[in-house]
Amino acid sequence: MEVANYPTRFEAGAALDLLEASGIQAMGKFGDAEGWAPHFTLVDGFRVCVFEDDLPEARTILAATDADSAGPSRN
């Protein structure tokens, strides 16, 4: 099940690392064909997926991280 979709490979990779460090098996589906077609991410993005049973806990972990990293806007 998709738990999150990120605009960059870096953000998706960080989310995968965080989930796996928390004991949740996670998988990335990166829509850029391993860097060969970066324009594909405009359609598909960088998806982070987990098993359905882990979905609520994964959402909680990622939401807490997003709230912690929210800072002042850099406009």
MOPAC internal coordinates of N, CA, C and O (Angstrom, degrees):
PM7 1SCF
backbone

  N    0.0000 0     0.00 0     0.00 0    0    0    0
  C    1.4461 1     0.00 0     0.00 0    1    0    0
  C    1.5278 1   108.21 1     0.00 0    2    1    0
  O    1.2310 1   121.01 1   -41.01 1    3    2    1
  N    1.3076 1   115.68 1   138.99 1    3    2    1
  C    1.4598 1   119.47 1   178.11 1    5    3    2
  C    1.5314 1   109.80 1   -75.04 1    6    5    3
  O    1.2310 1   121.20 1   -54.25 1    7    6    5
  N    1.3262 1   115.30 1   125.75 1    7    6    5
  C    1.4615 1   120.44 1   179.20 1    9    7    6
  C    1.5246 1   110.43 1  -102.59 1   10    9    7
  O    1.2310 1   120.31 1   153.95 1   11   10    9
  N    1.3324 1   117.00 1   -26.05 1   11   10    9
  C    1.4691 1   120.10 1  -179.99 1   13   11   10
  C    1.5206 1   109.54 1  -160.20 1   14   13   11
  O    1.2310 1   121.21 1   -22.07 1   15   14   13
  N    1.3256 1   115.29 1   157.93 1   15   14   13
  C    1.4523 1   122.61 1   175.79 1   17   15   14
  C    1.5245 1   106.81 1  -135.48 1   18   17   15
  O    1.2310 1   120.63 1   -57.16 1   19   18   17
  N    1.3261 1   116.41 1   122.84 1   19   18   17
  C    1.4579 1   121.82 1  -174.35 1   21   19   18
  C    1.5225 1   111.53 1  -113.21 1   22   21   19
  O    1.2310 1   120.37 1   -25.92 1   23   22   21
  N    1.3233 1   116.89 1   154.08 1   23   22   21
  C    1.4664 1   119.93 1   179.69 1   25   23   22
  C    1.5240 1   113.65 1   -79.36 1   26   25   23
  O    1.2310 1   119.49 1   164.77 1   27   26   25
  N    1.3468 1   118.57 1   -15.23 1   27   26   25
  C    1.4665 1   120.43 1  -179.38 1   29   27   26
  C    1.5215 1   110.99 1  -131.74 1   30   29   27
  O    1.2310 1   121.53 1   -27.04 1   31   30   29
  N    1.3263 1   114.67 1   152.96 1   31   30   29
  C    1.4578 1   121.79 1   177.10 1   33   31   30
  C    1.5327 1   110.36 1   -63.15 1   34   33   31
  O    1.2310 1   120.46 1   143.18 1   35   34   33
  N    1.3323 1   116.73 1   -36.82 1   35   34   33
  C    1.4586 1   121.28 1  -179.45 1   37   35   34
  C    1.5284 1   111.36 1   -60.66 1   38   37   35
  O    1.2310 1   120.30 1   132.16 1   39   38   37
  N    1.3344 1   117.04 1   -47.84 1   39   38   37
  C    1.4718 1   120.95 1  -179.77 1   41   39   38
  C    1.5278 1   111.42 1   -63.23 1   42   41   39
  O    1.2310 1   120.72 1   138.32 1   43   42   41
  N    1.3196 1   116.23 1   -41.68 1   43   42   41
  C    1.4678 1   119.87 1   178.91 1   45   43   42
  C    1.5312 1   110.37 1   -65.14 1   46   45   43
  O    1.2310 1   120.44 1   139.15 1   47   46   45
  N    1.3148 1   116.77 1   -40.85 1   47   46   45
  C    1.4588 1   120.45 1   178.23 1   49   47   46
  C    1.5169 1   112.20 1   -63.34 1   50   49   47
  O    1.2310 1   120.73 1   140.51 1   51   50   49
  N    1.3402 1   116.20 1   -39.49 1   51   50   49
  C    1.4618 1   120.05 1   177.64 1   53   51   50
  C    1.5281 1   110.70 1   -64.54 1   54   53   51
  O    1.2310 1   120.33 1   140.13 1   55   54   53
  N    1.3342 1   116.97 1   -39.87 1   55   54   53
  C    1.4655 1   120.93 1   178.35 1   57   55   54
  C    1.5277 1   110.40 1   -65.39 1   58   57   55
  O    1.2310 1   120.20 1   138.77 1   59   58   57
  N    1.3247 1   117.23 1   -41.23 1   59   58   57
  C    1.4716 1   120.87 1   177.23 1   61   59   58
  C    1.5192 1   110.89 1   -60.38 1   62   61   59
  O    1.2310 1   120.66 1   133.97 1   63   62   61
  N    1.3333 1   116.34 1   -46.03 1   63   62   61
  C    1.4683 1   120.55 1   179.62 1   65   63   62
  C    1.5229 1   111.22 1   -61.31 1   66   65   63
  O    1.2310 1   120.50 1   137.65 1   67   66   65
  N    1.3210 1   116.65 1   -42.35 1   67   66   65
  C    1.4624 1   121.20 1  -179.60 1   69   67   66
  C    1.5238 1   111.21 1   -63.40 1   70   69   67
  O    1.2310 1   120.50 1   134.18 1   71   70   69
  N    1.3157 1   116.66 1   -45.82 1   71   70   69
  C    1.4649 1   120.30 1  -179.79 1   73   71   70
  C    1.5239 1   111.15 1   -64.15 1   74   73   71
  O    1.2310 1   120.60 1   135.83 1   75   74   73
  N    1.3161 1   116.47 1   -44.17 1   75   74   73
  C    1.4648 1   119.59 1  -179.27 1   77   75   74
  C    1.5276 1   111.18 1   -66.59 1   78   77   75
  O    1.2310 1   120.17 1   144.84 1   79   78   77
  N    1.3352 1   117.28 1   -35.16 1   79   78   77
  C    1.4682 1   120.65 1   176.28 1   81   79   78
  C    1.5264 1   111.14 1   -67.17 1   82   81   79
  O    1.2310 1   120.62 1   156.22 1   83   82   81
  N    1.3220 1   116.42 1   -23.78 1   83   82   81
  C    1.4623 1   121.93 1   178.53 1   85   83   82
  C    1.5282 1   111.76 1   -90.05 1   86   85   83
  O    1.2310 1   120.18 1  -176.29 1   87   86   85
  N    1.3199 1   117.27 1     3.71 1   87   86   85
  C    1.4591 1   121.02 1   177.19 1   89   87   86
  C    1.5140 1   114.83 1    88.33 1   90   89   87
  O    1.2310 1   120.16 1  -165.00 1   91   90   89
  N    1.3151 1   117.29 1    15.00 1   91   90   89
  C    1.4633 1   121.21 1  -179.95 1   93   91   90
  C    1.5224 1   108.67 1  -106.81 1   94   93   91
  O    1.2310 1   120.68 1   -54.46 1   95   94   93
  N    1.3233 1   116.30 1   125.54 1   95   94   93
  C    1.4570 1   119.58 1   176.19 1   97   95   94
  C    1.5145 1   108.57 1   -71.50 1   98   97   95
  O    1.2310 1   120.87 1   -52.79 1   99   98   97
  N    1.3232 1   115.95 1   127.21 1   99   98   97
  C    1.4569 1   120.63 1  -178.06 1  101   99   98
  C    1.5231 1   109.75 1  -134.84 1  102  101   99
  O    1.2310 1   121.40 1   -23.75 1  103  102  101
  N    1.3157 1   114.93 1   156.25 1  103  102  101
  C    1.4554 1   121.34 1  -178.48 1  105  103  102
  C    1.5236 1   108.58 1  -137.32 1  106  105  103
  O    1.2310 1   120.69 1   -35.23 1  107  106  105
  N    1.3110 1   116.28 1   144.77 1  107  106  105
  C    1.4561 1   120.26 1   176.31 1  109  107  106
  C    1.5104 1   110.80 1  -104.99 1  110  109  107
  O    1.2310 1   121.03 1   -41.02 1  111  110  109
  N    1.3163 1   115.64 1   138.98 1  111  110  109
  C    1.4637 1   121.17 1   171.74 1  113  111  110
  C    1.5158 1   105.34 1  -117.86 1  114  113  111
  O    1.2310 1   121.58 1   -78.80 1  115  114  113
  N    1.3054 1   114.58 1   101.20 1  115  114  113
  C    1.4486 1   120.14 1  -175.53 1  117  115  114
  C    1.5190 1   109.67 1   -97.42 1  118  117  115
  O    1.2310 1   120.89 1   -59.05 1  119  118  117
  N    1.3092 1   115.90 1   120.95 1  119  118  117
  C    1.4570 1   121.72 1  -173.89 1  121  119  118
  C    1.5094 1   115.21 1   -83.90 1  122  121  119
  O    1.2310 1   119.71 1  -165.73 1  123  122  121
  N    1.3385 1   118.16 1    14.27 1  123  122  121
  C    1.4623 1   119.37 1  -176.99 1  125  123  122
  C    1.5273 1   113.91 1  -101.16 1  126  125  123
  O    1.2310 1   120.20 1  -166.63 1  127  126  125
  N    1.3336 1   117.22 1    13.37 1  127  126  125
  C    1.4690 1   122.38 1   179.62 1  129  127  126
  C    1.5237 1   110.71 1    54.00 1  130  129  127
  O    1.2310 1   121.02 1  -132.95 1  131  130  129
  N    1.3423 1   115.66 1    47.05 1  131  130  129
  C    1.4709 1   122.59 1   179.46 1  133  131  130
  C    1.5253 1   112.82 1    56.74 1  134  133  131
  O    1.2310 1   120.82 1  -145.41 1  135  134  133
  N    1.3244 1   116.03 1    34.59 1  135  134  133
  C    1.4592 1   120.65 1   176.69 1  137  135  134
  C    1.5148 1   114.65 1    92.88 1  138  137  135
  O    1.2310 1   120.17 1   170.91 1  139  138  137
  N    1.3309 1   117.27 1    -9.09 1  139  138  137
  C    1.4619 1   120.20 1  -178.59 1  141  139  138
  C    1.5230 1   112.95 1   -77.16 1  142  141  139
  O    1.2310 1   120.35 1   156.12 1  143  142  141
  N    1.3056 1   116.93 1   -23.88 1  143  142  141
  C    1.4647 1   120.34 1  -178.19 1  145  143  142
  C    1.5277 1   109.34 1  -139.08 1  146  145  143
  O    1.2310 1   120.23 1  -110.56 1  147  146  145
  N    1.3331 1   117.17 1    69.44 1  147  146  145
  C    1.4650 1   119.75 1  -174.97 1  149  147  146
  C    1.5253 1   114.19 1   -60.67 1  150  149  147
  O    1.2310 1   120.30 1   155.96 1  151  150  149
  N    1.3196 1   117.02 1   -24.04 1  151  150  149
  C    1.4637 1   119.83 1   179.88 1  153  151  150
  C    1.5328 1   112.43 1   -67.67 1  154  153  151
  O    1.2310 1   119.78 1   160.76 1  155  154  153
  N    1.3299 1   118.03 1   -19.24 1  155  154  153
  C    1.4663 1   120.62 1   177.31 1  157  155  154
  C    1.5281 1   112.03 1   -63.55 1  158  157  155
  O    1.2310 1   120.18 1   154.48 1  159  158  157
  N    1.3310 1   117.26 1   -25.52 1  159  158  157
  C    1.4652 1   119.77 1  -178.29 1  161  159  158
  C    1.5169 1   111.99 1   -66.60 1  162  161  159
  O    1.2310 1   120.27 1   161.06 1  163  162  161
  N    1.3101 1   117.10 1   -18.94 1  163  162  161
  C    1.4629 1   119.46 1   176.39 1  165  163  162
  C    1.5231 1   110.71 1   -63.12 1  166  165  163
  O    1.2310 1   120.59 1   152.07 1  167  166  165
  N    1.3170 1   116.48 1   -27.93 1  167  166  165
  C    1.4584 1   121.97 1  -179.87 1  169  167  166
  C    1.5221 1   111.28 1   -94.06 1  170  169  167
  O    1.2310 1   120.58 1   133.65 1  171  170  169
  N    1.3254 1   116.49 1   -46.35 1  171  170  169
  C    1.4606 1   121.49 1  -169.01 1  173  171  170
  C    1.5221 1   114.41 1  -104.64 1  174  173  171
  O    1.2310 1   119.22 1   154.00 1  175  174  173
  N    1.3116 1   119.10 1   -26.00 1  175  174  173
  C    1.4598 1   121.77 1  -179.13 1  177  175  174
  C    1.5168 1   112.40 1    68.39 1  178  177  175
  O    1.2310 1   120.96 1    16.14 1  179  178  177
  N    1.3200 1   115.78 1  -163.86 1  179  178  177
  C    1.4607 1   123.39 1   179.08 1  181  179  178
  C    1.5228 1   106.92 1  -118.23 1  182  181  179
  O    1.2310 1   120.90 1   -76.87 1  183  182  181
  N    1.3086 1   115.88 1   103.13 1  183  182  181
  C    1.4674 1   121.92 1  -173.59 1  185  183  182
  C    1.5244 1   111.80 1   -90.51 1  186  185  183
  O    1.2310 1   121.54 1   -37.17 1  187  186  185
  N    1.3216 1   114.67 1   142.83 1  187  186  185
  C    1.4610 1   121.80 1   173.26 1  189  187  186
  C    1.5259 1   106.28 1  -115.93 1  190  189  187
  O    1.2310 1   121.12 1   -54.69 1  191  190  189
  N    1.3307 1   115.46 1   125.31 1  191  190  189
  C    1.4639 1   121.10 1  -175.45 1  193  191  190
  C    1.5276 1   110.62 1  -122.89 1  194  193  191
  O    1.2310 1   121.37 1   -31.35 1  195  194  193
  N    1.3294 1   114.98 1   148.65 1  195  194  193
  C    1.4660 1   122.67 1   177.01 1  197  195  194
  C    1.5208 1   108.15 1  -137.70 1  198  197  195
  O    1.2310 1   121.06 1   -10.77 1  199  198  197
  N    1.3381 1   115.57 1   169.23 1  199  198  197
  C    1.4577 1   119.47 1   173.56 1  201  199  198
  C    1.5205 1   109.68 1   -68.41 1  202  201  199
  O    1.2310 1   120.85 1   -29.74 1  203  202  201
  N    1.3149 1   115.97 1   150.26 1  203  202  201
  C    1.4653 1   121.58 1  -176.29 1  205  203  202
  C    1.5302 1   112.28 1   -56.01 1  206  205  203
  O    1.2310 1   119.99 1   141.32 1  207  206  205
  N    1.3258 1   117.62 1   -38.68 1  207  206  205
  C    1.4639 1   121.38 1  -179.85 1  209  207  206
  C    1.5288 1   112.20 1   -64.25 1  210  209  207
  O    1.2310 1   120.08 1   152.90 1  211  210  209
  N    1.3279 1   117.45 1   -27.10 1  211  210  209
  C    1.4606 1   122.27 1  -178.31 1  213  211  210
  C    1.5269 1   113.41 1   -92.91 1  214  213  211
  O    1.2310 1   120.14 1   175.67 1  215  214  213
  N    1.3134 1   117.34 1    -4.33 1  215  214  213
  C    1.4623 1   121.41 1  -173.91 1  217  215  214
  C    1.5287 1   114.38 1   -57.14 1  218  217  215
  O    1.2310 1   118.62 1   130.05 1  219  218  217
  N    1.3388 1   120.24 1   -49.95 1  219  218  217
  C    1.4700 1   119.03 1  -179.08 1  221  219  218
  C    1.5379 1   113.16 1   -60.17 1  222  221  219
  O    1.2310 1   120.65 1   135.85 1  223  222  221
  N    1.3361 1   116.36 1   -44.15 1  223  222  221
  C    1.4643 1   119.71 1  -179.73 1  225  223  222
  C    1.5317 1   111.26 1   -66.53 1  226  225  223
  O    1.2310 1   120.45 1   140.36 1  227  226  225
  N    1.3164 1   116.74 1   -39.64 1  227  226  225
  C    1.4693 1   120.64 1   178.89 1  229  227  226
  C    1.5243 1   110.77 1   -63.49 1  230  229  227
  O    1.2310 1   120.36 1   137.63 1  231  230  229
  N    1.3186 1   116.92 1   -42.37 1  231  230  229
  C    1.4765 1   120.23 1   177.52 1  233  231  230
  C    1.5223 1   111.00 1   -61.29 1  234  233  231
  O    1.2310 1   120.53 1   138.39 1  235  234  233
  N    1.3296 1   116.60 1   -41.61 1  235  234  233
  C    1.4615 1   121.11 1   179.47 1  237  235  234
  C    1.5252 1   110.74 1   -62.30 1  238  237  235
  O    1.2310 1   120.50 1   134.16 1  239  238  237
  N    1.3162 1   116.65 1   -45.84 1  239  238  237
  C    1.4682 1   121.37 1  -179.16 1  241  239  238
  C    1.5223 1   110.61 1   -62.38 1  242  241  239
  O    1.2310 1   120.20 1   132.58 1  243  242  241
  N    1.3269 1   117.22 1   -47.42 1  243  242  241
  C    1.4589 1   120.43 1  -178.26 1  245  243  242
  C    1.5214 1   111.64 1   -68.55 1  246  245  243
  O    1.2310 1   120.16 1   143.53 1  247  246  245
  N    1.3256 1   117.29 1   -36.47 1  247  246  245
  C    1.4712 1   120.23 1   178.19 1  249  247  246
  C    1.5185 1   110.76 1   -65.65 1  250  249  247
  O    1.2310 1   119.99 1   140.10 1  251  250  249
  N    1.3301 1   117.62 1   -39.90 1  251  250  249
  C    1.4619 1   121.12 1   178.72 1  253  251  250
  C    1.5189 1   110.63 1   -64.40 1  254  253  251
  O    1.2310 1   120.54 1   140.96 1  255  254  253
  N    1.3127 1   116.58 1   -39.04 1  255  254  253
  C    1.4629 1   120.90 1   179.07 1  257  255  254
  C    1.5193 1   110.77 1   -67.72 1  258  257  255
  O    1.2310 1   120.29 1   138.78 1  259  258  257
  N    1.3310 1   117.06 1   -41.22 1  259  258  257
  C    1.4605 1   120.44 1   178.25 1  261  259  258
  C    1.5224 1   110.70 1   -62.75 1  262  261  259
  O    1.2310 1   120.22 1   140.00 1  263  262  261
  N    1.3315 1   117.18 1   -40.00 1  263  262  261
  C    1.4627 1   120.80 1   179.52 1  265  263  262
  C    1.5261 1   110.83 1   -67.71 1  266  265  263
  O    1.2310 1   120.13 1   141.79 1  267  266  265
  N    1.3363 1   117.36 1   -38.21 1  267  266  265
  C    1.4621 1   121.12 1   178.86 1  269  267  266
  C    1.5182 1   112.23 1   -66.59 1  270  269  267
  O    1.2310 1   120.29 1   145.49 1  271  270  269
  N    1.3283 1   117.05 1   -34.51 1  271  270  269
  C    1.4572 1   120.05 1  -175.27 1  273  271  270
  C    1.5205 1   112.75 1   -89.20 1  274  273  271
  O    1.2310 1   120.05 1   174.25 1  275  274  273
  N    1.3195 1   117.51 1    -5.75 1  275  274  273
  C    1.4595 1   119.68 1   179.19 1  277  275  274
  C    1.5123 1   109.54 1   -68.62 1  278  277  275
  O    1.2310 1   121.52 1   -56.27 1  279  278  277
  N    1.2767 1   114.69 1   123.73 1  279  278  277
  C    1.4606 1   120.02 1  -179.19 1  281  279  278
  C    1.5060 1   109.77 1  -133.91 1  282  281  279
  O    1.2310 1   120.48 1    12.42 1  283  282  281
  N    1.3093 1   116.69 1  -167.58 1  283  282  281
  C    1.4525 1   119.59 1  -179.71 1  285  283  282
  C    1.5310 1   111.00 1   -65.76 1  286  285  283
  O    1.2310 1   120.99 1   -33.10 1  287  286  285
  N    1.2941 1   115.71 1   146.90 1  287  286  285
  C    1.4519 1   121.35 1   178.89 1  289  287  286
  C    1.5222 1   110.44 1   -67.15 1  290  289  287
  O    1.2310 1   120.38 1   -35.85 1  291  290  289
  N    1.3208 1   116.89 1   144.15 1  291  290  289
  C    1.4662 1   121.09 1  -179.89 1  293  291  290
  C    1.5076 1   110.35 1  -105.59 1  294  293  291
  O    1.2310 1   119.82 1  -122.68 1  295  294  293
  N    1.2935 1   117.95 1    57.32 1  295  294  293
  C    1.4743 1   121.06 1  -179.58 1  297  295  294
  C    1.4797 1   111.89 1   -84.21 1  298  297  295
  O    1.2310 1   120.10 1   180.00 1  299  298  297

